[in-house]
């Protein structure tokens, strides 16, 4: 059984061509993986091809990219894997060794282990590098950082990079603050918002521009995607992009609740609802919920919950009953996960000032700088914090527009 059976020189190849919690009107989307052989086969014809990919890179039928490309006659010579590995099973932050694919016999070179960038040895038998990764729609996700490393290495070795584009699963909405480039890391590579509203192809074009990369970069766009469309209306199989992002609602919460990874609270890793809730054994949920009622946070409902993390990758409260606050998405059109998280962070900081436990280095790199943490500790009102981001966010929208491939 094959794996797939289970589930912008800037030169752009153009393809032929916000809602409630219920899915929007369905649209037929063909990912860049499918469009490659439809109208861009010359990019790989007669070339040795390496691909950066993982388990979530599938076509509409659920066939994984490696199997699809081999079936279409592409001369694949190497697989490169991002965080979590080729099969997507490694825990967040866990280093992954290089290996060999038992099905195809192809080498799998890890870009989340001894190195984050392809080495000359990895690309010795490669003429062109494809990147086919399903982004999560949040700045913290490491796929963009991995793509930038690939682009930098490819430029040094004179090899072209082709992005096989995929949807932003939570649509084209942009929310949150803009990262300070001084705080650029793998979990925040560009000066973009927490919820960036762009596809990986568009982000790669932006990265080429912003970082002054000399990479020969080409994007094979999707056919049919719209910026107001969410993943559950696209006709594509949902495969979790990382072990703890188990459903689409988790992806909506992730641009906000991921900030709690830089605190003493758990985001529910090791449970079936990671990023849907946050908590700690000492959290006074009654007081937190009462204080949350003083704020208006549209599109989400807060409630008390309990959960027990099992083998959590972050080592927070393993096998311990945790008192938590659950977030339930009720209206996608108006929901701002960054406002929700800042409000919750503010309330927890107010009620438990000695236990919020900011991990300064980690929180600031997630938050794109020290400003958010400083505002929270100073007792700034959550809505005011978010409003102070608006000018920079509006500026980013204008700066990003030239790199949009979709309406």
C-alpha positions as CSV (number, residue, x, y, z in Angstrom):
1,X,0.0,0.0,0.0
2,X,1.4,3.4,-0.9
3,X,1.6,6.2,1.6
4,X,-0.8,8.3,-0.3
5,X,-3.5,5.8,0.0
6,X,-3.8,6.6,3.6
7,X,-4.3,9.7,3.8
8,X,8.0,34.7,-8.4
9,X,15.4,36.9,-11.9
10,X,11.2,36.8,-10.0
11,X,9.4,34.7,-12.4
12,X,6.0,33.4,-11.6
13,X,4.2,30.6,-13.3
14,X,0.6,31.5,-13.1
15,X,-2.0,28.7,-13.2
16,X,-4.9,28.5,-15.6
17,X,-6.6,30.8,-14.4
18,X,-14.6,35.6,5.9
19,X,-17.4,32.9,7.0
20,X,-18.9,31.5,10.1
21,X,-17.9,28.3,11.8
22,X,-19.7,26.4,9.0
23,X,-17.7,25.8,5.8
24,X,-17.8,28.4,3.1
25,X,-19.2,27.6,-0.4
26,X,-17.0,24.8,-1.7
27,X,-14.3,25.6,-4.2
28,X,-12.3,23.2,-6.4
29,X,-8.6,23.6,-5.6
30,X,-5.8,21.8,-7.3
31,X,-2.5,22.2,-5.4
32,X,0.8,23.1,-7.0
33,X,1.7,19.4,-6.8
34,X,-0.9,18.6,-9.4
35,X,-0.3,21.7,-11.5
36,X,3.4,21.0,-11.9
37,X,2.8,18.2,-14.5
38,X,-0.2,20.0,-16.0
39,X,1.5,23.2,-17.1
40,X,5.0,23.3,-15.7
41,X,6.6,20.0,-16.4
42,X,9.5,21.6,-18.2
43,X,10.8,22.6,-14.7
44,X,11.6,19.0,-13.9
45,X,11.9,17.3,-17.3
46,X,15.3,15.7,-17.7
47,X,16.4,16.8,-14.3
48,X,17.3,15.1,-11.1
49,X,14.8,16.3,-8.6
50,X,14.9,16.7,-4.8
51,X,11.8,17.5,-2.8
52,X,11.3,19.0,0.6
53,X,8.1,17.4,1.8
54,X,6.2,15.4,4.4
55,X,3.1,13.4,5.1
56,X,0.7,16.4,4.6
57,X,1.8,17.1,1.0
58,X,-0.9,15.2,-0.9
59,X,-3.0,15.6,-4.0
60,X,-6.8,15.7,-4.0
61,X,-7.0,11.9,-3.9
62,X,-4.7,11.8,-0.8
63,X,-1.6,10.5,-2.8
64,X,1.6,11.7,-1.1
65,X,3.9,14.0,-3.2
66,X,6.7,11.5,-3.6
67,X,4.3,8.8,-4.8
68,X,2.5,11.2,-7.1
69,X,5.7,12.5,-8.7
70,X,7.2,9.1,-9.2
71,X,3.9,7.9,-10.8
72,X,4.2,11.0,-13.1
73,X,7.7,10.0,-14.2
74,X,9.6,12.6,-12.3
75,X,13.2,11.6,-11.6
76,X,13.2,11.9,-7.9
77,X,16.7,11.4,-6.4
78,X,16.4,12.8,-2.9
79,X,13.8,13.6,-0.2
80,X,14.4,16.4,2.4
81,X,12.3,16.5,5.5
82,X,11.4,19.5,7.8
83,X,10.6,19.5,11.5
84,X,8.7,16.4,12.6
85,X,10.3,14.4,9.8
86,X,9.1,12.9,6.5
87,X,6.3,11.1,8.2
88,X,5.4,13.9,10.6
89,X,5.6,11.8,13.7
90,X,8.6,13.5,15.6
91,X,7.7,15.7,18.5
92,X,8.0,19.5,18.2
93,X,11.6,20.5,18.6
94,X,12.8,16.9,18.4
95,X,15.9,16.4,16.2
96,X,15.4,14.0,13.4
97,X,18.1,11.9,11.8
98,X,18.6,11.3,8.1
99,X,17.5,7.9,6.9
100,X,16.2,6.1,3.8
101,X,12.6,5.7,2.6
102,X,11.7,2.0,2.9
103,X,9.2,2.2,0.1
104,X,11.2,4.0,-2.6
105,X,14.7,3.5,-1.4
106,X,15.4,7.2,-1.7
107,X,17.6,8.9,0.9
108,X,15.7,11.2,3.3
109,X,17.9,14.1,4.4
110,X,16.7,15.7,7.6
111,X,16.6,19.5,7.7
112,X,15.8,19.4,11.4
113,X,18.7,17.6,13.0
114,X,22.4,18.1,12.5
115,X,21.6,20.9,10.1
116,X,18.7,23.1,9.2
117,X,20.0,23.8,5.7
118,X,20.8,21.4,2.8
119,X,24.5,20.6,2.5
120,X,26.4,20.1,-0.7
121,X,26.4,16.4,0.0
122,X,22.6,16.3,0.2
123,X,22.2,18.1,-3.1
124,X,25.1,16.4,-5.0
125,X,22.6,14.3,-7.0
126,X,20.0,17.1,-7.4
127,X,19.5,19.6,-10.2
128,X,16.3,21.3,-9.0
129,X,14.7,21.4,-5.6
130,X,11.0,21.3,-5.1
131,X,9.3,22.5,-1.9
132,X,5.9,21.1,-1.2
133,X,4.8,21.8,2.4
134,X,1.4,22.5,3.9
135,X,1.8,25.7,6.0
136,X,-0.3,26.3,9.1
137,X,-1.0,30.0,8.5
138,X,0.9,31.2,11.6
139,X,4.3,32.9,11.8
140,X,5.6,30.4,14.4
141,X,5.4,27.5,12.0
142,X,8.9,26.5,10.9
143,X,8.1,25.7,7.2
144,X,9.0,29.2,6.0
145,X,12.3,29.1,8.0
146,X,13.1,25.8,6.4
147,X,12.2,27.1,2.9
148,X,14.5,30.1,3.4
149,X,17.4,27.8,4.4
150,X,16.7,25.8,1.3
151,X,16.7,29.0,-0.9
152,X,19.9,30.2,0.7
153,X,21.7,26.9,0.1
154,X,20.4,26.6,-3.4
155,X,21.6,30.0,-4.3
156,X,25.1,29.1,-3.1
157,X,25.1,26.0,-5.2
158,X,23.4,27.5,-8.3
159,X,20.4,25.3,-8.1
160,X,16.8,26.5,-8.8
161,X,14.0,26.2,-6.2
162,X,10.4,25.5,-7.2
163,X,7.6,26.0,-4.7
164,X,4.6,23.8,-5.3
165,X,2.0,26.0,-3.6
166,X,-0.7,25.1,-1.1
167,X,-3.5,27.0,0.6
168,X,-3.2,29.0,3.7
169,X,-5.6,26.8,5.6
170,X,-7.1,29.6,7.6
171,X,-7.5,32.0,4.7
172,X,-6.0,35.4,3.8
173,X,-6.8,37.3,7.0
174,X,-3.8,39.1,8.6
175,X,-3.8,39.6,12.4
176,X,-1.4,40.2,15.2
177,X,1.9,42.1,15.5
178,X,4.7,42.3,13.0
179,X,8.0,40.6,14.0
180,X,11.0,42.7,14.7
181,X,13.7,41.4,12.4
182,X,16.2,41.6,15.2
183,X,14.2,38.6,16.7
184,X,14.2,36.5,13.5
185,X,14.5,32.8,14.2
186,X,13.2,29.6,12.7
187,X,9.9,30.2,14.5
188,X,9.7,33.7,13.0
189,X,11.8,34.2,10.0
190,X,10.3,37.4,8.4
191,X,8.7,40.6,9.5
192,X,5.2,39.2,9.1
193,X,2.1,39.0,11.3
194,X,1.3,36.3,13.8
195,X,-1.5,35.2,11.4
196,X,0.1,36.0,8.1
197,X,-2.6,35.3,5.6
198,X,-0.3,34.2,2.8
199,X,0.6,30.9,1.1
200,X,4.1,29.5,1.4
201,X,4.8,30.4,-2.3
202,X,3.9,34.0,-1.6
203,X,6.0,34.0,1.6
204,X,8.9,32.6,-0.4
205,X,8.6,35.5,-2.9
206,X,8.5,37.9,0.0
207,X,11.5,36.3,1.6
208,X,13.5,36.6,-1.6
209,X,12.8,40.3,-1.7
210,X,13.2,41.1,2.0
211,X,16.3,39.1,2.5
212,X,17.9,40.0,-0.9
213,X,18.3,36.3,-1.9
214,X,19.7,35.5,-5.3
215,X,17.9,32.2,-5.5
216,X,16.4,31.3,-8.9
217,X,12.9,31.0,-7.4
218,X,9.8,29.8,-9.2
219,X,6.3,29.2,-7.9
220,X,3.8,26.8,-9.3
221,X,0.5,28.3,-8.0
222,X,-2.6,26.4,-7.1
223,X,-5.7,26.5,-9.4
224,X,-8.9,27.8,-7.8
225,X,-7.8,29.0,-4.4
226,X,-9.3,32.3,-3.0
227,X,-8.1,34.3,-0.1
228,X,-11.5,34.0,1.6
229,X,-11.5,30.2,1.5
230,X,-10.8,28.0,4.4
231,X,-9.3,24.5,4.2
232,X,-12.6,22.6,4.8
233,X,-14.1,24.0,1.6
234,X,-11.3,23.1,-0.8
235,X,-11.8,19.5,-1.5
236,X,-8.4,18.5,-0.2
237,X,-7.8,15.9,2.5
238,X,-6.9,17.4,5.9
239,X,-3.8,15.8,7.2
240,X,-2.4,17.3,10.4
241,X,0.7,19.4,9.4
242,X,2.3,18.6,12.8
243,X,1.5,16.1,15.5
244,X,-0.3,18.6,17.8
245,X,-2.3,20.4,15.1
246,X,-5.0,17.8,14.9
247,X,-7.9,19.6,13.2
248,X,-8.7,22.9,11.4
249,X,-10.0,24.6,14.5
250,X,-6.6,24.1,16.1
251,X,-5.1,26.0,13.2
252,X,-7.5,28.9,13.8
253,X,-6.5,29.1,17.5
254,X,-2.7,28.4,16.9
255,X,-1.7,32.0,15.9
256,X,-2.9,33.0,19.4
257,X,-2.6,30.1,21.8
258,X,0.9,29.2,20.6
259,X,2.1,32.2,22.6
260,X,1.4,30.3,25.8
261,X,4.3,28.0,24.9
262,X,6.5,30.8,26.2
263,X,4.8,30.7,29.6
264,X,4.5,28.2,32.5
265,X,1.1,27.1,31.1
266,X,0.4,24.1,28.9
267,X,-1.2,24.4,25.5
268,X,-2.5,20.9,25.8
269,X,0.3,19.1,24.0
270,X,-0.2,15.4,24.7
271,X,-4.0,15.7,24.5
272,X,-6.4,15.4,21.6
273,X,-7.2,19.1,21.7
274,X,-3.8,20.9,21.8
275,X,-4.1,24.6,21.2
276,X,-7.8,24.5,21.8
277,X,-7.1,25.1,25.5
278,X,-4.4,26.3,27.9
279,X,-4.0,25.5,31.6
280,X,-2.0,24.6,34.6
281,X,-2.8,22.7,37.8
282,X,-2.9,25.9,39.8
283,X,-5.0,28.0,37.4
284,X,-8.1,29.5,39.1
285,X,-10.5,29.0,36.2
286,X,-13.4,30.5,38.1
287,X,-11.6,33.8,38.5
288,X,-10.2,33.8,35.0
289,X,-13.6,33.2,33.4
290,X,-15.2,35.9,35.6
291,X,-12.5,38.4,34.5
292,X,-12.7,37.4,30.8
293,X,-16.4,38.4,30.9
294,X,-15.2,42.0,31.3
295,X,-13.8,41.9,27.8
296,X,-15.4,41.5,24.4
297,X,-13.6,38.9,22.3
298,X,-15.7,38.2,19.3
299,X,-16.0,34.8,17.6
300,X,-14.9,32.6,20.5
301,X,-16.4,31.2,23.6
302,X,-14.3,30.5,26.7
303,X,-15.2,27.8,29.2
304,X,-13.6,25.8,32.0
305,X,-12.0,22.5,31.2
306,X,-9.7,19.8,32.6
307,X,-7.2,17.8,30.7
308,X,-4.3,15.5,31.4
309,X,-1.3,15.7,29.1
310,X,0.2,12.3,28.1
311,X,3.8,12.3,27.0
312,X,3.7,16.0,26.1
313,X,6.7,17.1,24.0
314,X,7.1,20.2,26.1
315,X,7.3,18.2,29.3
316,X,4.6,20.3,31.0
317,X,2.4,18.6,33.5
318,X,2.8,15.1,32.2
319,X,0.2,12.7,33.6
320,X,-1.2,15.5,35.8
321,X,-4.7,16.8,35.9
322,X,-4.7,20.3,34.6
323,X,-7.2,23.1,35.1
324,X,-7.7,24.9,31.8
325,X,-9.6,27.4,29.8
326,X,-11.0,26.0,26.6
327,X,-11.5,28.2,23.5
328,X,-14.4,27.2,21.1
329,X,-14.5,28.9,17.7
330,X,-18.0,30.2,17.0
331,X,-17.6,32.7,14.2
332,X,-14.6,32.6,11.8
333,X,-15.6,35.9,10.2
334,X,-14.8,38.0,13.3
335,X,-12.4,35.8,15.3
336,X,-9.0,37.2,16.0
337,X,-7.0,34.5,17.8
338,X,-4.3,37.0,18.7
339,X,-6.8,39.2,20.5
340,X,-8.1,36.1,22.3
341,X,-4.7,35.0,23.4
342,X,-3.6,38.5,24.5
343,X,-6.8,38.8,26.5
344,X,-6.2,35.5,28.2
345,X,-2.6,36.2,28.8
346,X,-3.5,39.5,30.4
347,X,-6.1,37.9,32.7
348,X,-3.8,35.1,33.8
349,X,-0.9,37.6,34.4
350,X,-3.3,39.7,36.5
351,X,-4.6,36.8,38.6
352,X,-1.4,34.8,38.8
353,X,1.4,37.3,38.5
354,X,3.9,35.1,40.3
355,X,3.0,31.9,38.3
356,X,2.5,33.0,34.7
357,X,6.2,32.1,34.3
358,X,7.3,33.9,31.2
359,X,10.2,32.2,29.5
360,X,11.7,35.5,28.3
361,X,13.8,34.1,25.5
362,X,11.1,31.8,24.1
363,X,8.1,34.1,24.6
364,X,9.9,37.1,23.0
365,X,10.9,35.1,19.9
366,X,7.3,33.8,19.5
367,X,5.9,37.3,20.1
368,X,8.4,38.8,17.7
369,X,10.1,41.0,20.3
370,X,9.8,42.1,23.9
371,X,7.0,44.5,23.4
372,X,4.1,42.2,24.1
373,X,5.5,40.8,27.3
374,X,6.4,44.3,28.6
375,X,2.9,45.5,27.9
376,X,1.3,42.6,29.7
377,X,3.6,43.0,32.7
378,X,2.7,46.7,32.8
379,X,-1.0,45.9,33.0
380,X,-2.0,47.3,29.6
381,X,-5.5,46.6,28.5
382,X,-5.6,43.8,25.9
383,X,-7.6,45.7,23.3
384,X,-5.2,48.6,23.6
385,X,-2.2,46.3,23.0
386,X,-3.8,44.9,19.8
387,X,-4.8,48.3,18.6
388,X,-1.2,49.5,18.9
389,X,-0.3,46.9,16.3
390,X,-2.8,48.2,13.6
391,X,-0.6,50.8,11.9
392,X,2.2,48.3,11.3
393,X,-0.3,45.6,10.3
394,X,-1.9,47.9,7.7
395,X,1.6,48.8,6.4
396,X,2.4,45.1,6.0
397,X,-0.8,44.4,4.0
398,X,0.3,47.1,1.5
399,X,3.9,45.7,1.4
400,X,2.8,42.1,0.9
401,X,0.2,42.8,-1.8
402,X,2.8,42.8,-4.7
403,X,3.6,39.2,-3.8
404,X,0.0,37.9,-3.8
405,X,-0.7,35.2,-6.4
406,X,-4.4,34.9,-5.6
407,X,-7.4,37.2,-5.2
